[in-house]
Amino acid sequence: MSDSPSQPPQEPEQEARQPRPGYFIDAEGNERPDRRAQPTPALSRYSFFGGKRRGLPYAEGGERTFVDVYGTKVWGALTLFLALNFLDAHFTLIYLQRGGAEGNPVAQLLLNLGVPAFYTWKNLGIGIGALLFCLMKNFPNVRKGVFLVLAFYQLLFFYHLALYFNVGGEFLEA
C-alpha cells in the first residue's frame, strides 16, 4: 500500500473540437453557423425585428458600416424630415388653393394626377429617401446630405409660412 492519497482516475484529455469553416462551437458544444462568415446585409430581418448591431466604433472601422439599431438623434432627424415633407405638401396645396402656381415640374405632374396621388407619391418618394438615410447613417456623405436636406426643408417651411401669413402683403389681397 502506498502512502500517497488516492486520486480519482484521470480521464484522457479531449482535444479541442475544431469547427468547420464558417461555423463556431457554442457554449453547449454545438456547431452553429457563424453569421460573420458573410458581410452584413444593408437590410435584414434584424432591421425590423430585434436588431442587435450598433456599429463599430470609429477606430475599428465603423465609420462606413450598415447598422440596424438607431439612436435618438437618427429618429429625431428622420421624424423632422418626414414632418417637414408633410408640411411642405400641405402648405403647397393651401398656396395653390389661394391662386398660386407650382414651380416644381415633378410636383405639378403629380398634382395633375390629383391630390391623393400627389400626397401618396410625394410621401413615398421621401419615405424611400428616409429609409436610405436610416440604412446608411454611418456614411459621412449621407450625414452631410441629410443635414443639407433638413436645412433646405426648414427654409422651405419658413417660405411657406411667409406665403401663408402673406408677409410682404402683395400676393393675396383678395
C-alpha positions as CSV (number, residue, x, y, z in Angstrom):
1,M,0.0,0.0,0.0
2,S,1.3,3.4,-0.8
3,D,1.2,6.5,1.4
4,S,0.0,8.8,-1.3
5,P,-3.6,9.9,-1.2
6,S,-5.7,8.2,-3.8
7,Q,-6.6,10.3,-6.8
8,P,-9.6,9.8,-8.9
9,P,-8.8,8.2,-12.2
10,Q,-8.0,10.8,-14.8
11,E,-9.9,10.9,-18.0
12,P,-8.0,11.2,-21.2
13,E,-7.8,14.9,-22.3
14,Q,-10.2,15.7,-25.1
15,E,-8.8,17.6,-27.9
16,A,-10.5,20.9,-28.6
17,R,-13.0,20.3,-31.3
18,Q,-12.4,22.5,-34.3
19,P,-15.5,23.7,-36.2
20,R,-15.8,23.6,-39.9
21,P,-15.0,26.8,-41.8
22,G,-17.9,29.3,-41.4
23,Y,-19.1,27.6,-38.1
24,F,-18.3,28.0,-34.4
25,I,-18.8,25.9,-31.3
26,D,-21.3,27.4,-28.9
27,A,-21.2,27.2,-25.1
28,E,-23.1,23.9,-25.1
29,G,-20.6,22.4,-27.6
30,N,-22.9,22.5,-30.6
31,E,-21.6,23.6,-34.0
32,R,-23.5,26.6,-35.3
33,P,-23.2,28.7,-38.5
34,D,-21.2,31.9,-37.9
35,R,-23.1,35.0,-39.2
36,R,-19.8,36.8,-39.5
37,A,-18.8,34.5,-42.4
38,Q,-20.9,36.7,-44.7
39,P,-20.9,40.5,-44.9
40,T,-23.8,42.2,-43.0
41,P,-26.6,43.0,-45.4
42,A,-27.9,46.6,-45.6
43,L,-31.4,45.3,-45.0
44,S,-32.1,42.2,-42.9
45,R,-34.6,40.7,-40.6
46,Y,-32.9,42.5,-37.8
47,S,-33.7,45.8,-39.4
48,F,-37.3,45.4,-38.3
49,F,-37.3,42.8,-35.6
50,G,-34.8,42.8,-32.7
51,G,-31.8,44.5,-34.2
52,K,-28.6,44.0,-32.3
53,R,-25.8,45.6,-34.2
54,R,-25.0,49.1,-33.2
55,G,-22.0,49.5,-35.5
56,L,-18.3,49.6,-34.7
57,P,-16.5,52.5,-33.0
58,Y,-14.8,54.8,-35.5
59,A,-11.3,53.5,-34.5
60,E,-12.4,50.0,-35.6
61,G,-13.6,51.0,-39.0
62,G,-17.2,51.7,-38.0
63,E,-17.4,54.9,-40.0
64,R,-18.8,53.2,-43.1
65,T,-20.9,50.4,-41.8
66,F,-24.5,49.4,-42.0
67,V,-26.4,49.1,-38.7
68,D,-29.8,48.0,-37.7
69,V,-30.3,49.8,-34.4
70,Y,-30.8,53.5,-34.5
71,G,-30.3,56.2,-31.8
72,T,-32.5,59.0,-30.7
73,K,-30.7,61.5,-32.9
74,V,-31.4,59.4,-36.0
75,W,-35.0,59.0,-35.2
76,G,-35.3,62.7,-34.4
77,A,-33.8,63.7,-37.7
78,L,-36.0,61.2,-39.5
79,T,-39.1,62.4,-37.8
80,L,-38.3,66.0,-38.6
81,F,-37.5,65.1,-42.2
82,L,-40.9,63.4,-42.7
83,A,-42.8,66.1,-40.8
84,L,-41.3,68.9,-42.9
85,N,-42.1,66.9,-46.0
86,F,-45.8,66.6,-45.0
87,L,-46.0,70.3,-44.1
88,D,-44.4,71.2,-47.5
89,A,-47.1,69.2,-49.3
90,H,-49.9,70.7,-47.1
91,F,-48.8,74.3,-47.5
92,T,-48.2,73.7,-51.2
93,L,-51.9,72.8,-51.6
94,I,-53.0,75.8,-49.5
95,Y,-50.9,78.0,-51.7
96,L,-52.4,76.6,-54.8
97,Q,-55.9,76.9,-53.5
98,R,-55.2,80.6,-52.9
99,G,-54.3,81.1,-56.6
100,G,-50.5,80.3,-56.5
101,A,-48.7,78.2,-59.1
102,E,-46.4,75.2,-58.6
103,G,-42.9,75.8,-59.7
104,N,-41.6,72.2,-59.4
105,P,-42.5,70.4,-62.7
106,V,-42.5,66.9,-61.0
107,A,-44.8,68.2,-58.3
108,Q,-47.0,69.8,-61.0
109,L,-47.2,66.4,-62.8
110,L,-48.3,64.7,-59.5
111,L,-50.8,67.4,-58.9
112,N,-52.3,66.9,-62.3
113,L,-53.0,63.3,-61.2
114,G,-55.0,64.5,-58.2
115,V,-54.4,65.4,-54.6
116,P,-54.3,61.8,-53.3
117,A,-51.8,60.9,-55.9
118,F,-49.7,64.0,-55.0
119,Y,-49.6,63.1,-51.3
120,T,-49.0,59.4,-52.0
121,W,-46.1,59.7,-54.5
122,K,-44.5,62.7,-52.7
123,N,-44.5,60.8,-49.3
124,L,-43.5,57.5,-50.9
125,G,-40.5,59.2,-52.6
126,I,-39.4,61.0,-49.5
127,G,-40.0,57.8,-47.4
128,I,-37.6,55.9,-49.6
129,G,-35.1,58.6,-49.1
130,A,-35.6,58.4,-45.3
131,L,-35.2,54.6,-45.5
132,L,-31.9,55.0,-47.3
133,F,-30.8,57.6,-44.7
134,C,-31.5,55.0,-41.9
135,L,-29.6,52.3,-43.7
136,M,-26.5,54.4,-44.4
137,K,-26.5,56.7,-41.5
138,N,-22.8,55.9,-40.8
139,F,-21.6,57.1,-44.2
140,P,-20.2,60.6,-43.8
141,N,-21.6,61.9,-47.1
142,V,-25.1,60.7,-46.2
143,R,-24.9,62.6,-42.9
144,K,-23.9,65.7,-44.8
145,G,-26.7,65.2,-47.3
146,V,-29.3,64.8,-44.6
147,F,-28.1,67.9,-42.9
148,L,-28.4,69.8,-46.2
149,V,-31.9,68.4,-46.9
150,L,-33.1,69.3,-43.4
151,A,-31.7,72.8,-43.8
152,F,-33.5,73.1,-47.2
153,Y,-36.8,71.8,-45.8
154,Q,-36.6,74.3,-42.9
155,L,-36.0,77.2,-45.3
156,L,-38.9,75.9,-47.5
157,F,-41.1,75.7,-44.4
158,F,-40.4,79.3,-43.5
159,Y,-41.1,80.3,-47.1
160,H,-44.4,78.6,-46.9
161,L,-45.2,80.3,-43.6
162,A,-44.4,83.7,-45.2
163,L,-46.8,82.9,-48.0
164,Y,-49.4,81.6,-45.7
165,F,-49.4,84.7,-43.5
166,N,-48.9,86.9,-46.5
167,V,-45.7,88.5,-45.3
168,G,-45.0,91.4,-47.7
169,G,-48.7,91.9,-48.4
170,E,-48.6,91.8,-52.3
171,F,-49.5,88.2,-53.1
172,L,-53.0,87.7,-51.8
173,E,-55.0,90.8,-51.3
174,A,-58.4,89.3,-52.3
